[in-house]
Every structure is written in structure tokens, then in C-alpha cells.
Amino acid sequence: MTRIAIPSDTDLRISVDQAGKDTVVRLTGRIDVDSSPDLRDRLRTLLSEKALPQTIIVDLVGVSYLETSAVATLIEALRIARHHHINFRLQGLSGATLRLFEVTGVLALFQSNDSGQSDSGQSGSGQKVS
């Protein structure tokens, strides 16, 4: 497993772990209008690499605050991932973060991306709802 920490001028920390053919993007801190571009750039870079991952899992468990700009960034990454036939899953949705996805009506977009396999601790939708 390889871990890469991405420096940022915002309150968002992004680390990327490679585990075989899968990539886990762990987010910690606030994702707002100021930090969303950092997340967008990192996800777009991952989705444009020569050796694309089989699955990208975005772990939101360490996110303390999330704005709709973050949701838009994740939808954009989901669209690109689908174009490349890459599984794109969210993990660690709970509390206010989960509610934002529910009230905006976009949770179903990510649920429909389920590959039919669920990991331990995850619901059948591919979401880890803690």
C-alpha cells in the first residue's frame, strides 16, 4: 500500500492510499467552496492517470463540514469514473454529511453505482453508513 499526502492551503487534508487495483481517498477537515477545487483537482488527476484504478473509494469519515460544492465535485468525479468504467464509492457517510446527500437527492446517484458486492461494514449500496 502506498500513501501520498496532498498538501493544501485549506483546512482539507487529502491522502491517497493504493491497495492493489483500488484507490482510497481519505478526506479530513472541511470541504467548502475554498477547498473543493483541491479535491476536484486530486480526483481528476486520479481519473486521468495511465493506470486507472478498478475502484475509487472516497472516505468521508474525517470530514467535519461539507458544503454543496463538495457534493458537486463528487458528482463530477462519479460521472468521469463511470465514463472510464471505474467503480466510485463513498464511505463514512453519517450525521450531517449523510443528511446533506439525502436532502439534495443525490445519495441515490451513488447508490446506483453499486457493483453488487458489499464490503464488510457497508450497506448493499456501497455506502458505509456509521
C-alpha positions as CSV (number, residue, x, y, z in Angstrom):
1,M,0.0,0.0,0.0
2,T,1.3,3.4,-1.0
3,R,0.2,6.6,0.8
4,I,0.5,10.0,-0.7
5,A,-0.4,13.1,1.4
6,I,-1.5,16.1,-0.7
7,P,-0.5,19.4,0.7
8,S,-3.2,22.1,0.7
9,D,-3.7,25.7,1.7
10,T,-7.1,25.0,3.1
11,D,-8.5,23.1,6.1
12,L,-8.9,20.0,4.0
13,R,-6.4,17.1,4.1
14,I,-6.4,14.6,1.3
15,S,-4.5,11.3,1.5
16,V,-4.5,8.7,-1.2
17,D,-3.8,5.0,-0.5
18,Q,-3.2,2.5,-3.2
19,A,-4.3,-1.1,-2.3
20,G,-3.8,-3.3,-5.3
21,K,-6.1,-2.1,-8.1
22,D,-8.1,0.1,-5.7
23,T,-7.6,3.7,-4.6
24,V,-8.9,5.1,-1.3
25,V,-9.1,8.8,-1.0
26,R,-9.3,9.8,2.7
27,L,-10.6,13.3,3.4
28,T,-10.2,15.1,6.7
29,G,-11.4,18.5,7.7
30,R,-13.8,20.9,5.9
31,I,-14.9,20.7,2.3
32,D,-16.2,24.1,1.3
33,V,-16.1,26.5,-1.6
34,D,-12.4,27.2,-0.9
35,S,-11.2,23.6,-0.6
36,S,-13.5,21.9,-3.2
37,P,-11.1,22.9,-6.0
38,D,-8.3,21.0,-4.3
39,L,-10.5,17.9,-4.0
40,R,-11.6,18.3,-7.7
41,D,-8.0,18.6,-8.9
42,R,-6.9,15.5,-7.0
43,L,-9.9,13.4,-8.1
44,R,-9.5,14.5,-11.7
45,T,-5.8,13.6,-11.6
46,L,-6.6,10.1,-10.3
47,L,-9.2,9.7,-13.0
48,S,-6.7,10.7,-15.8
49,E,-3.7,8.6,-14.8
50,K,-2.5,6.0,-17.3
51,A,-3.1,3.1,-14.9
52,L,-6.6,3.7,-13.7
53,P,-7.8,2.1,-10.5
54,Q,-10.5,-0.5,-10.6
55,T,-12.4,1.2,-7.7
56,I,-12.1,4.7,-6.1
57,I,-13.4,4.8,-2.6
58,V,-13.8,8.3,-1.1
59,D,-13.7,8.1,2.7
60,L,-15.7,10.9,4.3
61,V,-15.4,9.7,7.9
62,G,-13.0,12.5,8.8
63,V,-15.0,15.3,7.2
64,S,-16.2,17.8,9.8
65,Y,-18.1,20.1,7.5
66,L,-19.4,19.7,3.9
67,E,-21.0,22.2,1.5
68,T,-22.9,21.6,-1.7
69,S,-19.7,22.5,-3.6
70,A,-18.2,19.2,-2.3
71,V,-21.3,17.3,-3.5
72,A,-20.9,18.8,-6.9
73,T,-17.3,17.8,-7.0
74,L,-18.1,14.2,-6.1
75,I,-20.8,14.0,-8.7
76,E,-18.4,15.3,-11.3
77,A,-15.9,12.6,-10.3
78,L,-18.6,9.9,-10.3
79,R,-19.5,10.9,-13.9
80,I,-15.9,10.7,-15.0
81,A,-15.4,7.4,-13.2
82,R,-18.5,5.9,-14.9
83,H,-17.1,7.0,-18.3
84,H,-13.9,5.1,-17.6
85,H,-15.9,2.1,-16.1
86,I,-14.4,2.7,-12.7
87,N,-16.4,1.8,-9.5
88,F,-16.8,5.0,-7.4
89,R,-18.0,4.6,-3.9
90,L,-18.5,6.8,-0.8
91,Q,-17.6,5.5,2.6
92,G,-18.1,7.0,6.1
93,L,-21.3,9.0,5.4
94,S,-23.0,9.8,8.6
95,G,-24.7,12.6,10.5
96,A,-24.8,15.9,8.8
97,T,-22.8,14.6,5.9
98,L,-25.3,11.9,5.2
99,R,-28.2,14.3,5.6
100,L,-26.7,16.7,3.0
101,F,-26.6,13.9,0.5
102,E,-30.2,12.9,1.4
103,V,-31.7,16.3,1.2
104,T,-30.0,17.2,-2.0
105,G,-31.4,14.0,-3.5
106,V,-28.0,12.8,-4.8
107,L,-27.5,9.9,-2.5
108,A,-29.3,7.7,-5.0
109,L,-26.8,8.6,-7.7
110,F,-24.0,7.0,-5.6
111,Q,-26.2,4.0,-4.6
112,S,-26.9,3.2,-8.2
113,N,-23.2,2.8,-8.8
114,D,-23.2,-0.3,-6.6
115,S,-21.2,-3.2,-8.2
116,G,-23.4,-5.7,-6.4
117,Q,-20.7,-6.6,-3.9
118,S,-20.7,-5.2,-0.5
119,D,-17.8,-4.9,1.8
120,S,-17.9,-5.8,5.5
121,G,-19.5,-3.0,7.4
122,Q,-21.1,-1.5,4.4
123,S,-24.7,-1.5,3.3
124,G,-25.7,-3.0,0.0
125,S,-25.5,0.4,-1.6
126,G,-21.7,0.6,-1.3
127,Q,-22.0,3.3,1.4
128,K,-20.6,2.8,4.8
129,V,-23.2,4.3,7.0
130,S,-21.9,4.6,10.5
